[in-house]
Amino acid sequence: MEYLGEVETITNDGKIVIRAIDTPSPNAPVFDHRERRIGTVKRIFGPVDSPYVTVAPSEKTNLNGLLNKKTYHKGENKNVKGKRRY
């Protein structure tokens, strides 16, 4: 797992906004420091150097406990070609 960034805020409609260090791929799973899945990446926006990531949570309970917590994402190996089917 790769470090994604810290949770900046929780929006009114229940989305999690993270200030990202590394840019994840869309629909990538996002985890907390205990390796529990908290949601999936839905939108990437903002400056190229340090973008913001919107995460749709898998559970809507106790989202305020995630503020200022570190998050991680499963990075894909970018040096390997994809599976080819013939």
VENSULFEN-V39939 format. One record per helix or strand of 3 or more residues. SS is the DSSP state (helix for helix, strand for strand). FROM is the first residue (numbers start at 1). TO is the last residue. If there is no record, write none. Layout:
BEGIN
SS;FROM;TO
SS;FROM;TO
END
This chain:
BEGIN
strand;2;10
strand;15;20
strand;29;31
strand;37;45
strand;52;57
helix;63;66
strand;70;73
END
